[in-house]
Amino acid sequence: MESCLSKNIYVYYGSEHFNRDLLKKDNNKDIPKFSLVGLSLKSENGWKKWRNDNNMNSISKKDYFCFRINNNNLALENIDDIKKLPHYTNKGRVIIDYEALLKMDYPIYALHMKSKVAKYLLGIEYDCVLVLSDVCLIENYSAKDTDNPIIFEDICPLKYYKKIFNNVHVSVNKNKLDNKYYAYVEESDSYYGFKSLIVCLLDGKIIENRGYSDIEYKIILRKIIKLNIK
């Protein structure tokens, strides 16, 4: 687990891309109804072990997506860490009050868990993250193609531009990494606070996406490329 939690990347198996309906589909009685579980991409006891345990060494990129949690997250390394959070007991078992986490002054939207904690709370024997809200969830596309995926911090600092697309103020920033130009797009949003997108200007590949639908980011992408930012 990375010391900086926002750099941890996780894998969700069962969908090519994130959509908010996935927060409603888990039938595991130990997992909150509106949540999502991702397995740690780099941990030996995460995604790699799950694939080995299930004899799934060959998986299509259309069957999973990768993501990270940018803010409002917490790591649970040991069982005792659970007691530091809002909780209750049921037949001697300590259970986290997940709804209370979301209502705190500084709400917790995701819990990074070592396998022993995940097994105790969720019945999952892998290093993972439990996502309680997608407000800070960022889908990372580059993690499917490289062992060193690009994240926002990799393209900083940024040269700043500001444009108006469809009457919406959009901040467009760019930087050069590995001889390619990348653009970071951000605009205000009533649900996420800010939606954001990182795209490679050379080939149009999406690197990270937070909050944009397929249609939205394709429209934004076409307009960004027309800017010919250099």
Backbone hydrogen bonds, N-H to C=O, Kabsch-Sander energy under -0.5 kcal/mol:
donor,donor_aa,acceptor,acceptor_aa,energy
5,L,3,S,-0.8
7,K,4,C,-2.1
8,N,5,L,-1.4
10,Y,67,F,-3.3
11,V,39,L,-2.6
12,Y,65,F,-2.6
13,Y,11,V,-0.5
14,G,63,D,-3.7
15,S,12,Y,-0.5
15,S,63,D,-0.6
22,L,19,N,-2.0
23,L,20,R,-1.4
24,K,21,D,-1.9
25,K,22,L,-1.1
31,I,28,N,-1.8
35,S,23,L,-1.0
35,S,33,K,-1.0
36,L,131,V,-1.7
38,G,129,V,-2.1
39,L,11,V,-2.6
40,S,127,D,-2.4
41,L,9,I,-2.8
46,G,43,S,-1.5
47,W,40,S,-3.2
48,K,43,S,-0.7
50,W,46,G,-2.4
51,R,47,W,-2.2
52,N,48,K,-2.1
53,D,49,K,-3.1
54,N,50,W,-1.5
55,N,52,N,-1.3
56,M,51,R,-3.0
59,I,57,N,-0.5
63,D,60,S,-1.9
64,Y,61,K,-0.7
65,F,12,Y,-1.8
66,C,140,N,-0.5
67,F,10,Y,-2.3
68,R,138,I,-2.1
70,N,68,R,-0.6
70,N,136,C,-2.7
74,L,110,A,-1.7
76,L,112,H,-3.5
77,E,75,A,-0.6
81,D,78,N,-1.1
82,I,79,I,-1.6
83,K,79,I,-0.5
83,K,80,D,-0.7
84,K,81,D,-1.1
85,L,82,I,-1.7
88,Y,95,I,-2.4
90,N,93,R,-2.3
93,R,90,N,-1.4
95,I,88,Y,-3.3
95,I,93,R,-0.5
97,D,86,P,-2.7
98,Y,96,I,-1.3
101,L,97,D,-1.4
102,L,98,Y,-1.3
103,K,99,E,-0.7
103,K,100,A,-0.6
104,M,100,A,-0.6
104,M,101,L,-0.7
108,I,101,L,-1.8
109,Y,72,N,-3.1
109,Y,107,P,-0.6
110,A,72,N,-1.0
111,L,130,L,-2.2
112,H,74,L,-3.0
112,H,110,A,-0.5
113,M,128,C,-3.4
114,K,76,L,-1.9
117,V,114,K,-0.7
118,A,114,K,-2.6
119,K,115,S,-2.6
120,Y,116,K,-1.5
121,L,117,V,-2.7
122,L,118,A,-2.9
123,G,118,A,-1.0
123,G,119,K,-0.8
124,I,118,A,-1.4
127,D,45,N,-2.5
128,C,113,M,-2.3
129,V,38,G,-2.4
130,L,111,L,-2.6
131,V,36,L,-3.5
131,V,129,V,-0.6
132,L,109,Y,-3.2
132,L,130,L,-0.6
133,S,109,Y,-1.3
137,L,134,D,-1.4
138,I,68,R,-2.8
139,E,137,L,-0.5
139,E,209,N,-2.7
140,N,66,C,-2.2
141,Y,139,E,-0.6
141,Y,207,I,-2.6
142,S,207,I,-1.1
144,K,141,Y,-1.5
145,D,142,S,-1.6
146,T,142,S,-1.2
154,D,151,I,-1.6
155,I,151,I,-0.6
155,I,152,F,-1.5
156,C,153,E,-0.8
159,K,174,K,-2.5
161,Y,172,V,-1.5
163,K,170,V,-2.5
165,F,163,K,-0.5
165,F,168,V,-2.4
168,V,165,F,-2.2
170,V,163,K,-3.0
171,S,186,E,-2.4
172,V,161,Y,-1.5
172,V,170,V,-0.6
173,N,171,S,-0.5
173,N,184,Y,-2.5
174,K,159,K,-1.7
175,N,182,Y,-1.8
177,L,180,K,-2.8
180,K,177,L,-1.4
182,Y,175,N,-3.1
183,A,199,V,-2.9
184,Y,173,N,-3.3
185,V,183,A,-0.5
185,V,197,L,-3.3
186,E,171,S,-1.7
187,E,195,K,-2.1
189,D,193,G,-1.9
193,G,189,D,-1.5
194,F,192,Y,-1.3
195,K,187,E,-2.9
196,S,210,R,-2.0
197,L,185,V,-2.1
198,I,208,E,-2.6
199,V,183,A,-2.4
200,C,205,K,-2.7
201,L,181,Y,-2.9
201,L,199,V,-0.5
202,L,181,Y,-0.6
204,G,200,C,-1.9
207,I,198,I,-3.4
208,E,198,I,-1.2
209,N,139,E,-2.4
210,R,196,S,-3.0
217,Y,213,S,-2.6
218,K,214,D,-1.6
219,I,215,I,-1.8
220,I,216,E,-2.4
221,L,217,Y,-2.5
222,R,218,K,-1.9
223,K,219,I,-1.7
224,I,220,I,-2.5
225,I,221,L,-2.4
226,K,222,R,-1.4
227,L,223,K,-0.8
227,L,224,I,-1.1
228,N,224,I,-0.6
228,N,225,I,-1.1
